[in-house]
Amino acid sequence: MNKKVRIYITGVGGQGTLLATKLIGQAAGIAGVNANLSEIHGMAQRGGIVESSVTLGDLKSPMISEGQADVLLSFEPVETLRSAKRCNSDSVVITNTAPVQPFTVLTGSQTYPETAPALEKMKSRVRKMVIVEGTTLAEEAGTIMSLNVVMLGALCKHADLPFTYEHMQEAIKTGMKPKFLEMNLKALELGYASS
Amino acid sequence: MDLLLTPEGGQKHLLMGNEAIVRGAIEAGVGVVTAYPGTPSSEIPNAFFRLSKECDIYFEFSTNEKVAMEVGGGTANCGIRTLVTMKSPGLNVASDPLFTLAYVGVEGGMVVVSADEPGLHSTQNEQDNRLYSKLGYIPFLEPSTIQEAKDMTRYAFDLSERIQRPVMLRITTRVSHGRSFVEFDVPRERKVRGEFVKDRINNSKVAIPAVSRKLRRENLKIHDMLAAEGSTNPFNLQEGSGQFGIITNGVSYLHVSDALDDLGVKDRIAVLRLGMSWPFPADLVADFIKDREKILIVEEVEPFIEDETNRVANIKGIDTPIAGKGEQLLPRMGEFDPGLVKRAISNYFGFENPAKVPIQTDDFPAFPSRPPALCPGCPERSTMYGVTRAVGHDDIPFPLEIGCYGLGFLPPLSASDICLCMGSAIPNGIGISRVTGKKATCFLGDGSFFHSGMTGLADAVHHKANILVVIMDNSATAMTGHQENPGMDPSIYGLDKKQIDIETVCRALGVEDMYVVPALNQKKIREASEKAMAYVGVSVIIAKEPCPLLAKRVGLAKKRKPFEVDVDKCTNCRLCITEIACPAFYLIDDHPAISAAQCPSCGLCVQICPENAIKVAKTGE
């Protein structure tokens, strides 16, 4: 219960990273674990970078500095690389594979790099990197909108957390719309079963 | 019933800091809430907007922060507990009534929330509003945790009522937009009806010099009393022990706690966390610093506690070294983070800092940026594009102010040359046109027109300025989340309020050269702009079209098929991309295409394409 865990979450506006952050907090609460959450929004328009963090256990600050993340949960491969500095050699990285191209790339003023080689390098520099076909699994669960829950499934499987998969199931049951409950539970399961 | 209104106490809920403040005010029996929205404060008034529909709390989005403070000054002086909220620069607008309210005082508790933004995530400056409390003799509380955000709000009402003066709650982004578990207490009874008691003997609420002299004397007494009470204030916490000391506040306290734990030096460094640092608790601080070897002050932005601590040490003849801001220590700008604070502590006190090393990333490829952009279908894009190109894009100065259209400075629109604050565009234009002889073209929105644009327009008409004013009326205070303003149709939110017509206001203010155009019609925008530029005097263009996000949210959006590019007609000139930068465009086989999922069919691109190659999609997705 007192174990300190710092989870850094990154993605692109519209991917549901903030709801995922809140669900991690709820799951911790159900497990009786202290959780501090922080997010930056405001000018984050659709398509902008959205970063948030959760610190669990005997921690007070909700923020995570460079090198401090125990877990990096990323919804987009370029954002995984952009946030890599948060990781240290003991970090666990869980990343989605599907790129979300910024409109500056779509309209030709910037380029989107090939991410696979850099992710390979990153993998060799951290304790564990799990690559999840999150977007594909979300579509399998019913809609691309369930990507955030797929990623939470993968988080429960691969990260060393002070709460369990069942706690997360419970958080989803109490915190999400009943209409989409079945689909979200399936998304969680698919994320958990991946890799 | 909404969770935040629950009459029960004892249970814990995961709340955002701003929601915790809402709950704290409800527990304190708040009867009136007034606000002007702005990041990071907006969730507080948004919640009360929602809650006021299911309880008897009076809530209003006031026309500006000054008005919010004055409405609140009225209700609090009738004995009603009143909450007034705003973002940090909002307090500049509200400071005039606040400073004198601090003299004439209040009958019911009055709490003013100032939401500051160290790090400038979405604010135009990094002002530290703790300094206002010193300038205006306004006691302030400053929470570190989400639980404290609730508890201090409740406490602030009690304190305010006891001293009969307004009290400030100063929060920063990490409290506003942090979340944690908050234990609820039972709310006290709410009072929403009061009386204004006339004081014909002392006229103690009438701030004329003779009265204000007496009030100032009282204020100084209250100040000294609260400074002395600082030693027993429940929110001034002292922890740990040791030859070293740290004095800290707000979110910095959290970083300090974690750092001392990580460094394993809790028995060597004592911590004094000031939850109420104005009036400055001089005795408490003197006792804390006097027998220690050295002191570090950990606070974001200005050296407020540091300066006061040095003053206290000087007066009391304490020679303990005191440090805070400085190289190798703590910066005067930006947010702190746990690593930065840990480094400063280990540098200053000489501890080993076994920090975790970030992984190597310098061999990673360059990343594309994800700049914020006006949404697809934004009517402000169309207006700014049409007007700036018609009046002379490179020649005419474009003052603009705070709103989504602030993003209009970005290329290719490049429609903003100077942007200061709400209400600044028209007066900036008056000044610029007066000395350059050019008809400055000033952009503002419907929200900012009512906030403080009208007074500038009166100035322009009265002094016969030669400017073009473009009011982009998208039917809401859009940037902060479509809050209502006087120009909005109140029925879309089911409100029984009166709508004020912007055109009628402009005409009443004496504007004679006036154009009302549909914001998505380039031809009409350009015609109006050209005519206005030929007129000498004050011209106003009102460009009307609801924000598409608002239209979608309230069910006003018309179902229209998206547009698509006809590849046979397209000559790949790319004006659709290079001129308007609509994020619905992308390249496919090196040719422009339109994302059906993103296109809200505003038709701006259709009007720009020289080949008529953009048309309604045959098969909408």
Interface residues (C-beta under 8 A of the other chain):
Chain A: V12 K22 G25 Q26 G29 N34 A35 N36 L37 S38 E39 I40 H41 G42 M43 A44 Q45 R46 G47 G48 I49 D58 L59 K60 S61 P62 M63 I64 S65 E66 G67 Q68 V78 L81 R82 A84 K85 R86 C87 N88 S89 D90 S91 Q101 P102 F103 T104 V105 L106 T107 G108 Q110 T111 Y112 P113 E114 T115 A118 K121 M122 R125 V126
Chain B: K12 L14 T39 P40 H121 S122 S144 T145 T173 R174 H177 G178 R179 S180 F181 V251 Y253 L254 H255 S257 D258 D261 D337 P338 G339 L340 A355 K356 V357 P358 I359 Q360 T361 D363 F364 P365 A366 F367 P368 S369 R370 P371 P372 A373 C375 I577 A581 P583 F585 Y586 L587 P592
